[in-house]
Amino acid sequence: MADYTLREMMALCAAHEINNDDIVFCGTGVSLLAAMAAKNINAPECVIFFETGAIDAVLEEIPLSVADSRIMFWTSVNAGLADAFATMQNKFMGQRIVGILGAAQIDIYGNLNTTVIGDYLRPKTRFSGSGGGCDVASFVGRTIIFMKHEKRRFPEKLDYFTSPGWVDGNGGRARLNLPGGGPVAVITDLGVMRFDDNSKKMYLHSYYPGINPDKILDRMGFAVDISRAVELPAPVEAELEILRKRVDPQKLIL
């Protein structure tokens, strides 16, 4: 069995959620690791683009921010913020886009909080807010969400509703006239959660090698179905090699 870190496991799990004909909207950090891993492993024809307007760059080094000049190297298009968000809202292109998001909190329907912890006017912690996350969650064809698996991050009720998941269940998005497809996976440092086709509630789909599903339940503020969960295999050496030596050899994010 290969030696690997949980960050590597998360990145590779997310990479395999990306298809060859996807347009991947991502920020930096683990989400970019995942997008670049997909480009080098299982989805070589996918297109990566950033909110600052760089589309389909040749990413020879991993950028550290969406304003990093490396995201503009040999791009097909260097546009701007307005063009990036217009692409997401285009009814033909938007459904091909997969957005990768993170959050401070997530509820059982995949709704996200990136605004405050505590009361909005007197918060314990104030974050950056939507930062475009609400647009991504509302308009793109599907979203993948990265979370650290801690009980405080999986509350029964969000402290603030920043970005929509499945809202309040099946049909929730349609009632709000949201055109996008909603979240498909929540990838944490313990396993992968998905959403039931009928109820749209989160359930445990798979867990990492050596992780007990009960440990995952203990780190959540609401109960989820674990009866369908299976243990994932460890990453294969060839994929770890690509992640470490081609995607991020300088270990800027790894």
N, C-alpha and C positions, 0 to 999 in steps of 0.2 A: 504494500500500500504506500502510495506517495506521501511524503511529508508536505504539508501545505498549511497556509494560514487561513483563518476564517474570511479575511478580506479577499483572498484569492478565490475561495469557494464562492463567495457572493458574486464576484465579478464574472466568474465562469458560468454560474447558474443564470445570471441575467443575459450573458452573451447568447446562450442557447434559446432565449426567448425571442431573439431577433432573427428575422427571415431575410432571405437574399434580396427581396424586392422592397424592403422597408426603407423609409426615410427616418433616420433616428435623430430626434431633437434631444440634446443632452447638455448638461452643464459640465462641470469639471469634477475631479475626485473620482470616486468609485464608479459613477455613472459613465464617465469617459473611459475608464479602464474596460468596462463592459462593452461599450460600443466599439472600441479599438480591438478588443479580443474577438468580437464577432466578425469584424472586418478581416481579421487575419486567420480565423479558424473555420467558421461555419457559414458566414454570409458575406463573401468577398464583394458582392455587387451592391450591398446596402450603401446608402448615402448618409453621411453624418453632417448635420448642420447645427449652427449655434445661434443663440438669440441676437448676437451682434451682427449677424448677416452673412457670415462665412459659410459657404455651401460646398461640400464635397472636396475638402482639403486633402492633400497628401500629408498624412500625419506621421512624419518620420521621427518626431519626438513628441512626448505627451505634453500638451499645454497645461499651464497651471491656473489659467483663468480664461474667461470668454473674451477677454481683451488681450490675451497673449498673442503676439504677432505670429506665433507658430500655427495658429488656426487659419491663417490666410495664405499659407504656402501652397502654391499650385491649385488654388480653388477653381471650381467651375464658374462660380459667381462670388464676388465680394459685394454684398448689398448693405443693408442696414437693419436696424431694429424694426422699423415699420414693415419692411419687406419680409422679415422672418416671421412676424406675427400674422401678416397677411397670408403667408403660405399656409400657416396652421389653420386659418379660418376659411381657406379655399375649399369649397364643398367637394371638389374632386381630389385635390392633393391631400387634404387634411386626413382623409380616411386611410391613407397609406402611411401616415406618420405614427411612430411609436415614441411617446415621451417618457423620459426617465426622471423621476422626482424623488425628493426626500422630504421629511417633515419632522416636526417636534412631536406631534400626536397623530394617531389614526384611529378611527372607530371601526365597528364591525362591518360597516358598509363601504369602507375605503375612503371616507371623507377625511380631509387633511386639515391640520392646524399648523400654520407657519407664522402666526401673528403674535399671540401672547400666551403665557401661562398665568392663570389667575384671572381676576377681574380686568376687563379691558381698560378701564380708567385708572385702576390702581394695580397694575400687574406685578407679579413676582418677577417675571422675566418678559421682556419685550424683544421680539425677533424682527426680522427685516420685512415681514409681511408676505404678500403674494409673490412679488418679484417676477410676475409673469406666470407663476405656477397655476393660478386659477384659469388663465387662458389655455394653458397646455391641457389641464385636466378637463376643461369644458369642450375643447374643439378637436383634439387629435383622435385618431382611430382607436388607440388603446394606450394605456399607461402601465409602466412598471414602477413600483415604489420600493425604495431602499429604506429600511428602518433598523435601528439598533433594538434588539429584543429586550426591552425593559418594561416592567409593569406600568410605570408612569407614562410611557409612550403609547400604550394601548388602553385608554380610558373608556369607560362605558359611554361617557358623554364628553365631547370635545370642549375645551375651554373657549375656543373660538373656531367657527366654521370658515376656513379660508378658501378651500378648493374642493369641488364636488367629486365624490366617488360615485357610488350607486345611490346617493342621497338618502332615501328611506326604504330602499328595497326595489324589487322588480317594478319597472314603470316609473320610478322616481325621476330619472333623467328626462324621459319623454315628457313628463308633466311640466318640466321647466324648459322644454324646447331645446335641450342640449343635443347638438348633433353628433358629438363624439361617442366613442364606444365604451368609455369607462375603464377602470383598472382591471388588469387580468392577473397580476401577481404582486405579492408583497414579499420581497426577499430580505431576510434578516440574517443575523449572525448565528442563528440556530436552525433555520429551515425556510421553506417556501410555503406561503399561504396563497390560496386562490379563493374565488367567489362562486358560490353555488348558482347554478343556472336558473333555478326557480326563485329562491329567496333573495339572492344576491348578497347573502351573508358570508363573511369570511370563514374559511375552514382550513385546517392544516392539510396540505397536499403532500408534503414530503419533509423529511428532517435529515440533518447531516449525520454522517457516520459517528456512532457512539453517543448521540444525543437522545435522551429519553423524551418522548412526547409529553409526558407529565411535567417535565421541567419547563417545557414551552408553555403549557397551560398555567403553571405557577407564575410565569412572568407576563401575564395578561390580565387586564382589568375586566375582561368579559370572557365568558365561556365560548369555545368554538368546538366544532365537531373534529375529533381526531381519528375517527373510525376508518377513514379512507387513507390515512397517512402511510407512506412507505419510506423506507430508509434509502437515501440517495447513495450511489457509489462515490468513492473518493475520486477526485480529479485524476485524469490520466497524465502521465509524465509529459507526453508530447504537448498537451495544452498548457501545462504549467511552464514548460520551456518557452513557448511562444509568449506567454504573459510576462515572464521574467526577462527574457533576452531580446524580444522584438518590440513588445508594447511599452514596457517601462524598465529598460535596463539600468537606468540611473536610480531606480527605486524612489522616484519623486512622490509617488502616491502609494506604491506597495510598501 
